Amino acid sequence: MDAHVYPPALDVEDDPRAWLKTLAKYRQPRIRRSAFELVVTLAPFALFWAIACYSLLSEFWPGLIAILPASAFLLRLFMIQHDCGHGSFFARRKFDDWTGRPLGVLTLTPYDYWKRAHAAHHASAGNLDERGVGDITTLTVAEYRALSPWGRLGYRLYRHPLVMFGIGPAYLFLFKQRLPFGMMRSGALPWISTMATNAAVLLLGGLLIWAVGLVPFLLIHLPIVLLTGAAGVWLFYVQHQFEETHWSAGEEWEFPQAALHGASHYDLPPVLRWLTGNIGIHHVHHLSSRIPYYRLPEVLRDHPQLAGIGRITLMDSLRCVKLVL
């Protein structure tokens, strides 16, 4: 990946600092729209889960295709949880938190623990001196060359697509998020969030197992979680791991510059854009994370000059897998 340091610009068209003021007017959510977004995501997820389960129990094997849309809507529920974590979904902290916490049970992601880690990611994205919390581990060429042979092998295995998008997501969602790794000494909240989520997952899972049986539950829900996790990690990867991304260190790092040029505009087809909650408009999201996801297209509509910054297409993103340093 190329790391660029951009000189300060002079006007709103190029200056990330000026964009902060311009984007402020999009930060207000529309409460009815937020409620609508939640309903049209949660209801289809439940419906497709039920269809897949009924198909398995009745041995109507073609119906198991419902696992795919169920995982897509679970991913979209995670995007709503993501907006809640930023306080942008209802713009009322209690409403956002008590929407995000139950969604965290469905996504196997402890809400308050994840929210704190994700805030650290937003505060330090693109900063070479602040890597490690909520990020995909990324080394510089010099750091890689300084590793021992075993260290290099470990890093190459970590960055291998099979690990990054297969084993890694399974480990993250099924095991790592069961304990507040990275925040073990950060007070009670990460522990409370993680343990409460674990208890709720066990309760909900136990009820579903009682209703449909252990094997049908695992055969339905495990693939849904694994597919959702793989898609989520892929999205997170291409949002920051692309050819023209921005990295800097020390006093050279500035939040507006890193936000606008260190996150991509993943220009997806309309259906995928909707299912992923417009998270591909990631450079705008990083620059102003309080904008509700359903208002991000308004920003590009009103300010089309932003659409070309960090833009990658679906085909472009496939080539990002080889970017490791």
Backbone torsions as a table, in degrees:
resi	resn	phi	psi	omega
1	MET	NA	140.4	175.9
2	ASP	-86.4	133.5	176.7
3	ALA	-105.4	122.5	-176.7
4	HIS	-115.7	140.6	170.4
5	VAL	-112.9	117.6	-173.7
6	TYR	-95.0	135.1	177.9
7	PRO	-70.3	153.6	177.9
8	PRO	-57.6	139.8	179.2
9	ALA	-101.8	177.1	-169.9
10	LEU	-110.2	-18.1	-176.7
11	ASP	-137.7	174.3	-174.9
12	VAL	-64.3	-23.4	-179.2
13	GLU	-66.4	-30.0	-174.4
14	ASP	-122.6	-18.6	-172.7
15	ASP	-89.6	111.8	-179.3
16	PRO	-58.5	-32.6	-179.6
17	ARG	-64.5	-36.2	179.0
18	ALA	-70.3	-29.3	179.5
19	TRP	-65.4	-28.6	-179.4
20	LEU	-56.0	-43.7	179.0
21	LYS	-71.3	-39.2	-179.1
22	THR	-63.1	-38.3	-175.4
23	LEU	-82.9	-9.0	-175.4
24	ALA	-59.8	-31.2	-175.7
25	LYS	-71.8	-11.6	-179.5
26	TYR	-93.9	1.2	-172.3
27	ARG	-79.4	-13.7	-177.5
28	GLN	-81.7	118.0	177.8
29	PRO	-75.1	161.9	173.0
30	ARG	-104.7	110.4	-168.3
31	ILE	-57.5	-44.7	179.4
32	ARG	-64.3	-38.1	178.9
33	ARG	-65.8	-40.4	178.4
34	SER	-61.7	-45.8	179.0
35	ALA	-62.4	-40.5	178.1
36	PHE	-62.0	-44.5	-180.0
37	GLU	-60.3	-39.0	179.2
38	LEU	-66.1	-44.3	-177.9
39	VAL	-66.2	-45.2	-175.8
40	VAL	-76.0	0.2	173.5
41	THR	-106.4	-45.2	-177.7
42	LEU	-69.3	-42.6	-177.7
43	ALA	-64.4	-47.2	177.1
44	PRO	-62.9	-35.8	177.4
45	PHE	-59.8	-48.0	179.7
46	ALA	-62.9	-40.0	-179.3
47	LEU	-64.1	-48.7	-178.3
48	PHE	-68.0	-33.8	175.4
49	TRP	-62.0	-44.7	-179.5
50	ALA	-65.4	-39.5	178.7
51	ILE	-62.6	-45.1	180.0
52	ALA	-62.6	-41.5	-179.5
53	CYS	-66.9	-45.0	178.4
54	TYR	-61.6	-39.6	-180.0
55	SER	-64.0	-39.6	178.9
56	LEU	-67.6	-45.1	-177.4
57	LEU	-67.5	-31.7	-179.1
58	SER	-95.5	3.7	-180.0
59	GLU	59.7	31.7	172.8
60	PHE	-94.0	82.9	-168.7
61	TRP	-59.9	-35.8	178.0
62	PRO	-59.0	-26.7	-179.0
63	GLY	-67.5	-16.0	179.7
64	LEU	-67.7	-11.1	174.6
65	ILE	-60.3	-19.1	178.6
66	ALA	-62.5	-16.2	176.2
67	ILE	-60.3	-35.6	-177.9
68	LEU	-65.5	-53.5	177.3
69	PRO	-65.8	-30.3	177.0
70	ALA	-61.9	-42.0	178.1
71	SER	-67.5	-35.1	178.4
72	ALA	-65.0	-40.8	179.7
73	PHE	-75.2	-28.3	173.3
74	LEU	-66.2	-37.9	174.8
75	LEU	-60.9	-41.3	179.4
76	ARG	-67.3	-33.9	174.5
77	LEU	-63.7	-35.8	176.5
78	PHE	-64.6	-36.1	178.1
79	MET	-66.0	-34.4	174.8
80	ILE	-68.0	-43.3	175.2
81	GLN	-57.8	-39.7	178.6
82	HIS	-60.5	-45.2	177.8
83	ASP	-65.4	-38.1	177.0
84	CYS	-59.9	-40.1	179.6
85	GLY	-62.9	-28.4	177.2
86	HIS	-88.0	-3.3	-177.6
87	GLY	69.9	27.4	-174.6
88	SER	-111.7	-5.0	-174.4
89	PHE	-80.5	-51.3	174.2
90	PHE	-110.4	-12.5	-177.3
91	ALA	60.5	21.2	170.4
92	ARG	-125.6	114.2	-168.7
93	ARG	-53.8	-44.8	-178.7
94	LYS	-64.9	-42.3	179.0
95	PHE	-63.1	-44.7	-179.7
96	ASP	-63.1	-46.5	-177.2
97	ASP	-65.0	-41.2	-177.5
98	TRP	-85.1	-0.2	164.3
99	THR	-92.1	-42.4	-178.0
100	GLY	-66.6	-36.9	-176.5
101	ARG	-64.6	-48.3	175.4
102	PRO	-63.8	-35.5	177.0
103	LEU	-63.6	-33.4	177.1
104	GLY	-62.7	-26.1	175.4
105	VAL	-68.8	-41.7	179.5
106	LEU	-69.6	-37.2	-177.3
107	THR	-90.4	1.1	-178.4
108	LEU	59.1	32.9	-177.3
109	THR	-125.5	106.0	179.3
110	PRO	-56.6	116.7	-167.0
111	TYR	-62.1	-54.2	-174.8
112	ASP	-68.9	-36.7	175.4
113	TYR	-63.0	-48.4	-179.8
114	TRP	-65.1	-38.9	-177.8
115	LYS	-60.6	-40.9	179.9
116	ARG	-67.4	-43.1	179.2
117	ALA	-65.2	-38.4	-178.2
118	HIS	-70.6	-33.7	175.9
119	ALA	-63.5	-38.1	177.1
120	ALA	-64.7	-37.9	177.0
121	HIS	-61.4	-46.1	-179.1
122	HIS	-65.2	-33.9	-177.1
123	ALA	-77.1	-14.0	-173.7
124	SER	-133.7	5.5	-176.8
125	ALA	-56.7	132.1	179.2
126	GLY	82.8	1.1	-179.4
127	ASN	-96.4	113.2	-177.6
128	LEU	-64.5	-21.7	-179.2
129	ASP	-89.1	-6.8	-173.9
130	GLU	-126.6	30.3	179.0
131	ARG	-76.8	152.5	170.7
132	GLY	129.6	-23.4	-178.9
133	VAL	-113.2	118.3	177.4
134	GLY	71.3	18.5	-176.1
135	ASP	-119.2	164.5	164.6
136	ILE	-85.7	125.4	-177.4
137	THR	-58.2	124.3	-178.1
138	THR	-135.4	123.2	-179.3
139	LEU	-101.9	153.5	169.9
140	THR	-80.1	166.8	177.9
141	VAL	-59.2	-44.6	-179.0
142	ALA	-62.1	-41.5	179.8
143	GLU	-65.2	-39.8	179.3
144	TYR	-65.0	-43.5	-179.3
145	ARG	-65.6	-25.5	-179.6
146	ALA	-80.7	-9.0	-179.5
147	LEU	-74.0	156.1	170.7
148	SER	-70.9	165.3	176.2
149	PRO	-54.6	-39.6	178.5
150	TRP	-68.3	-36.0	177.0
151	GLY	-64.6	-41.6	177.7
152	ARG	-64.3	-41.1	178.8
153	LEU	-62.8	-43.3	178.8
154	GLY	-61.0	-41.3	179.9
155	TYR	-67.8	-40.1	179.6
156	ARG	-66.1	-38.3	177.3
157	LEU	-66.4	-42.9	178.9
158	TYR	-58.0	-40.3	-177.2
159	ARG	-87.4	-0.6	178.5
160	HIS	-67.0	137.5	-177.5
161	PRO	-54.7	-35.0	-179.8
162	LEU	-64.2	-37.3	178.0
163	VAL	-79.1	-46.7	-174.8
164	MET	-62.0	-41.5	-173.5
165	PHE	-114.2	4.1	179.4
166	GLY	-123.9	-74.9	-178.7
167	ILE	-66.0	-41.2	-177.0
168	GLY	-58.9	-53.3	178.6
169	PRO	-59.9	-38.6	178.3
170	ALA	-62.2	-44.9	178.6
171	TYR	-64.0	-42.8	-177.0
172	LEU	-61.4	-52.3	-172.0
173	PHE	-82.4	-30.1	-177.4
174	LEU	-89.8	-30.0	-172.5
175	PHE	-124.0	-54.5	-172.5
176	LYS	-60.2	-40.3	-177.0
177	GLN	-79.4	7.3	173.8
178	ARG	-84.5	-14.0	173.8
179	LEU	-133.2	149.8	-176.4
180	PRO	-79.5	62.2	179.1
181	PHE	-58.1	137.4	-178.3
182	GLY	89.7	-14.0	-179.9
183	MET	-136.4	30.4	-176.6
184	MET	-62.5	-26.2	-178.5
185	ARG	-115.9	27.1	-176.4
186	SER	-101.7	27.8	178.2
187	GLY	94.7	-172.9	-172.9
188	ALA	-79.5	-30.9	-170.9
189	LEU	-58.1	-48.4	178.6
190	PRO	-58.8	-36.6	177.9
191	TRP	-68.5	-45.8	179.5
192	ILE	-60.4	-45.8	-179.5
193	SER	-60.1	-46.3	-176.6
194	THR	-68.7	-47.4	-177.6
195	MET	-68.2	-37.7	177.5
196	ALA	-65.6	-40.3	177.3
197	THR	-64.5	-43.4	178.2
198	ASN	-58.8	-43.5	-179.6
199	ALA	-64.3	-41.8	179.8
200	ALA	-67.5	-37.3	177.0
201	VAL	-62.5	-44.1	178.6
202	LEU	-63.6	-39.8	179.9
203	LEU	-66.1	-50.6	-179.8
204	LEU	-64.2	-44.0	177.3
205	GLY	-61.2	-40.1	178.8
206	GLY	-63.2	-39.5	177.9
207	LEU	-64.9	-42.1	179.6
208	LEU	-68.3	-38.7	177.0
209	ILE	-64.1	-40.6	177.0
210	TRP	-62.3	-36.1	-176.4
211	ALA	-78.1	-40.3	-172.2
212	VAL	-119.2	-14.3	-178.0
213	GLY	103.4	153.4	-176.3
214	LEU	-64.0	-50.4	-175.7
215	VAL	-64.3	-48.1	176.8
216	PRO	-59.0	-39.4	179.3
217	PHE	-60.2	-47.7	-178.4
218	LEU	-67.5	-38.4	-178.7
219	LEU	-69.0	-22.7	178.2
220	ILE	-94.4	-53.3	-168.9
221	HIS	-78.4	-34.3	-179.5
222	LEU	-61.8	-47.2	175.6
223	PRO	-61.5	-36.1	178.9
224	ILE	-61.9	-46.5	-179.7
225	VAL	-64.8	-42.8	-177.7
226	LEU	-67.0	-41.1	177.8
227	LEU	-66.2	-42.6	178.6
228	THR	-63.4	-43.9	179.5
229	GLY	-62.2	-43.6	179.1
230	ALA	-62.3	-43.3	179.4
231	ALA	-65.4	-40.4	-179.9
232	GLY	-64.3	-44.2	178.6
233	VAL	-66.1	-38.2	177.0
234	TRP	-59.5	-46.5	179.6
235	LEU	-61.1	-45.5	179.9
236	PHE	-61.8	-37.9	-179.1
237	TYR	-61.9	-55.1	-173.8
238	VAL	-73.3	-12.5	177.4
239	GLN	-73.3	-19.9	-179.0
240	HIS	-131.8	-18.5	-177.9
241	GLN	-102.3	78.7	178.1
242	PHE	-138.6	165.4	-166.7
243	GLU	-57.9	-44.3	-173.0
244	GLU	-99.0	24.6	-178.1
245	THR	-67.2	162.5	-174.4
246	HIS	-108.9	126.5	171.9
247	TRP	-129.3	145.2	173.8
248	SER	-155.7	170.6	-175.3
249	ALA	-137.1	158.8	174.4
250	GLY	59.6	-138.2	-177.4
251	GLU	-72.2	-13.7	178.1
252	GLU	-71.9	-23.7	-177.6
253	TRP	-75.5	129.2	175.1
254	GLU	-132.9	133.7	-175.4
255	PHE	-54.8	-51.8	-176.1
256	PRO	-60.4	-41.9	-179.8
257	GLN	-64.6	-46.6	-179.4
258	ALA	-65.1	-37.5	-179.6
259	ALA	-65.9	-48.4	-174.2
260	LEU	-73.7	-36.1	-174.9
261	HIS	-108.0	-4.2	178.4
262	GLY	-102.8	1.2	176.2
263	ALA	-126.6	146.5	-174.0
264	SER	-89.1	163.3	164.0
265	HIS	-105.2	95.7	-178.1
266	TYR	-82.2	96.5	-171.4
267	ASP	-82.5	88.5	-175.4
268	LEU	-89.6	160.1	171.2
269	PRO	-59.8	155.2	-172.9
270	PRO	-52.9	-43.6	-178.0
271	VAL	-63.4	-45.5	179.2
272	LEU	-67.4	-33.5	178.1
273	ARG	-62.5	-41.4	-179.1
274	TRP	-69.1	-45.5	-177.7
275	LEU	-65.9	-27.6	-179.8
276	THR	-97.1	12.8	175.5
277	GLY	59.8	35.9	177.8
278	ASN	57.0	21.6	-177.5
279	ILE	-66.2	-15.9	176.8
280	GLY	-65.2	-21.9	176.1
281	ILE	-82.1	58.6	-164.6
282	HIS	-79.4	-29.3	179.7
283	HIS	-66.2	-38.5	177.2
284	VAL	-69.4	-40.3	178.8
285	HIS	-60.4	-42.9	-179.6
286	HIS	-68.6	-33.5	-179.6
287	LEU	-72.0	-33.4	179.6
288	SER	-145.2	84.2	-171.2
289	SER	-72.8	-8.6	178.6
290	ARG	-86.0	1.3	176.0
291	ILE	-77.9	123.9	177.0
292	PRO	-58.9	146.0	-173.9
293	TYR	-60.5	-29.5	-178.3
294	TYR	-78.4	-6.2	176.0
295	ARG	-100.5	-7.2	179.3
296	LEU	-60.2	-39.5	176.3
297	PRO	-61.8	-29.3	176.3
298	GLU	-60.5	-37.9	-179.3
299	VAL	-62.7	-46.8	179.8
300	LEU	-67.9	-33.6	177.6
301	ARG	-64.9	-44.2	-177.3
302	ASP	-80.4	-24.1	-177.8
303	HIS	-133.4	71.8	-174.5
304	PRO	-61.4	-18.4	178.9
305	GLN	-64.9	-20.1	177.7
306	LEU	-75.7	-21.6	-173.7
307	ALA	-65.4	-27.9	-176.8
308	GLY	-87.5	-9.6	-178.2
309	ILE	-77.5	120.5	178.0
310	GLY	64.6	22.3	-174.3
311	ARG	-72.5	129.6	171.0
312	ILE	-132.6	142.2	178.0
313	THR	-92.0	176.8	178.1
314	LEU	-59.6	-42.4	178.5
315	MET	-67.6	-40.5	177.5
316	ASP	-58.1	-38.9	-174.5
317	SER	-64.8	-29.9	179.7
318	LEU	-63.4	-29.9	179.4
319	ARG	-79.4	-11.0	-179.9
320	CYS	-72.8	-16.6	-177.4
321	VAL	-60.7	-32.4	-176.7
322	LYS	-78.4	-6.7	-178.1
323	LEU	-83.9	113.1	-174.3
324	VAL	-127.9	-13.0	-177.5
325	LEU	-129.6	NA	NA
